Amino acid sequence: MINQVLLRTANFLVTRANKSWAWGEWDCNLFITEYLDHLDGGNRSSNIRNKYHDLRSAIRFQKTIPSAPDWIAQQGHRIITTSELQNYDIVLEPELGYWHAGLVFNKQIWSVEIDRGTVVRPVTAQEYMIGRQHG
């Protein structure tokens, strides 16, 4: 049996690997919401897309919605701190007034970074706050 989550995740990452970064259009918020939408056909991204256009408006917007850990938990993920990451974990890292999020796949963290677009970095030996899907 083919693992559908594996295939959908790989497809998602490959089709967005060269996408350019832009506030409110393609950033780490939209990376995660689009990923979850891609998996289940949801439309979470429409609640975020084009709601902000720079760092200041992004921080202002994030004050109007649940924090990243709370929002990820509302999507059915368990929030834990661990150094043992698994495929499909959502990594949550506090930044300057906002949350940075990434997706674990194949022992790497995929994300979107300011002025760099989609990036991949290796998982390092440290504790991470993550959202892990139940079941």
C-alpha positions as CSV (number, residue, x, y, z in Angstrom):
1,M,0.0,0.0,0.0
2,I,1.4,3.4,-1.0
3,N,1.6,5.9,1.9
4,Q,-0.7,8.8,0.7
5,V,0.6,11.3,3.2
6,L,4.1,10.6,2.0
7,L,3.2,11.2,-1.6
8,R,1.1,14.3,-0.9
9,T,3.9,15.8,1.2
10,A,6.5,15.1,-1.4
11,N,4.3,16.6,-4.1
12,F,3.6,19.7,-2.0
13,L,7.3,20.3,-1.3
14,V,8.5,19.6,-4.9
15,T,5.8,21.9,-6.4
16,R,6.8,24.8,-4.1
17,A,10.5,24.3,-3.9
18,N,11.3,27.4,-6.0
19,K,8.5,29.7,-4.9
20,S,9.6,33.2,-3.9
21,W,9.0,34.5,-0.4
22,A,6.5,37.4,0.1
23,W,4.7,38.6,3.2
24,G,1.1,37.4,3.2
25,E,1.5,35.5,-0.1
26,W,4.2,32.9,0.6
27,D,5.7,32.9,4.0
28,C,6.0,30.3,6.9
29,N,2.3,30.9,7.9
30,L,1.1,30.1,4.4
31,F,3.6,27.3,4.0
32,I,1.9,25.4,6.9
33,T,-1.7,26.3,6.1
34,E,-1.2,25.4,2.4
35,Y,0.4,22.1,3.5
36,L,-2.5,21.2,5.7
37,D,-5.0,22.3,3.0
38,H,-3.1,20.2,0.5
39,L,-3.4,17.1,2.7
40,D,-7.1,17.3,3.4
41,G,-8.6,19.7,0.8
42,G,-9.3,22.4,3.4
43,N,-9.2,26.1,2.8
44,R,-7.3,27.5,5.9
45,S,-5.0,29.6,3.7
46,S,-7.8,31.9,2.6
47,N,-8.0,33.1,6.3
48,I,-4.4,34.3,6.1
49,R,-3.5,35.1,2.5
50,N,-3.1,38.8,1.8
51,K,-4.0,39.9,5.3
52,Y,-0.6,41.5,5.8
53,H,2.2,42.8,3.6
54,D,5.2,43.5,5.8
55,L,6.7,42.5,9.2
56,R,4.7,45.2,11.1
57,S,1.4,44.2,9.6
58,A,2.2,40.5,10.1
59,I,2.8,41.0,13.8
60,R,-0.4,43.1,14.1
61,F,-2.3,40.4,12.2
62,Q,-1.0,37.6,14.4
63,K,-2.3,39.4,17.5
64,T,-5.8,38.9,16.1
65,I,-5.6,35.1,15.7
66,P,-4.7,32.2,18.0
67,S,-0.9,31.8,18.7
68,A,0.8,29.3,16.4
69,P,0.9,26.5,19.0
70,D,-2.8,27.1,19.8
71,W,-3.8,27.1,16.1
72,I,-1.8,24.0,15.3
73,A,-3.4,22.3,18.3
74,Q,-6.8,23.3,16.9
75,Q,-5.9,21.5,13.7
76,G,-5.6,18.2,15.5
77,H,-1.9,18.3,16.5
78,R,-0.5,17.6,19.9
79,I,2.0,20.3,21.0
80,I,5.2,18.8,22.6
81,T,8.8,19.6,23.1
82,T,11.2,16.9,21.9
83,S,14.5,16.3,20.2
84,E,13.2,13.3,18.3
85,L,11.5,14.7,15.2
86,Q,9.4,12.6,12.9
87,N,8.2,13.1,9.4
88,Y,5.2,15.5,9.2
89,D,6.0,17.2,12.6
90,I,5.4,21.0,12.4
91,V,8.3,22.8,14.1
92,L,7.3,26.0,15.9
93,E,10.0,28.6,16.7
94,P,9.4,32.0,18.4
95,E,10.9,34.9,16.4
96,L,10.8,38.6,16.9
97,G,7.2,39.0,17.8
98,Y,5.9,36.2,15.7
99,W,6.2,32.4,15.2
100,H,8.3,30.8,12.6
101,A,7.0,27.4,11.4
102,G,8.5,24.5,9.4
103,L,7.7,21.0,8.3
104,V,9.9,17.9,9.1
105,F,10.4,15.6,6.1
106,N,13.2,13.2,5.5
107,K,15.2,14.3,8.5
108,Q,15.2,17.9,7.3
109,I,13.1,21.0,8.2
110,W,11.4,22.6,5.2
111,S,10.2,26.2,5.6
112,V,10.0,29.6,4.0
113,E,12.4,32.4,5.1
114,I,12.4,36.1,4.6
115,D,14.0,37.0,1.2
116,R,15.1,33.4,0.7
117,G,11.9,31.6,-0.2
118,T,11.5,27.9,0.4
119,V,14.5,26.5,2.3
120,V,15.7,23.2,3.7
121,R,17.9,22.8,6.8
122,P,19.0,19.7,8.6
123,V,17.5,18.6,11.8
124,T,20.0,19.3,14.6
125,A,20.4,17.7,18.0
126,Q,18.3,20.1,20.1
127,E,14.9,20.4,21.7
128,Y,12.1,21.6,19.4
129,M,8.5,22.7,20.1
130,I,6.4,20.8,17.6
131,G,2.9,20.0,16.6
132,R,2.5,16.2,16.0
133,Q,-0.5,14.8,14.3
134,H,-2.6,12.6,16.6
135,G,-2.9,9.0,15.4
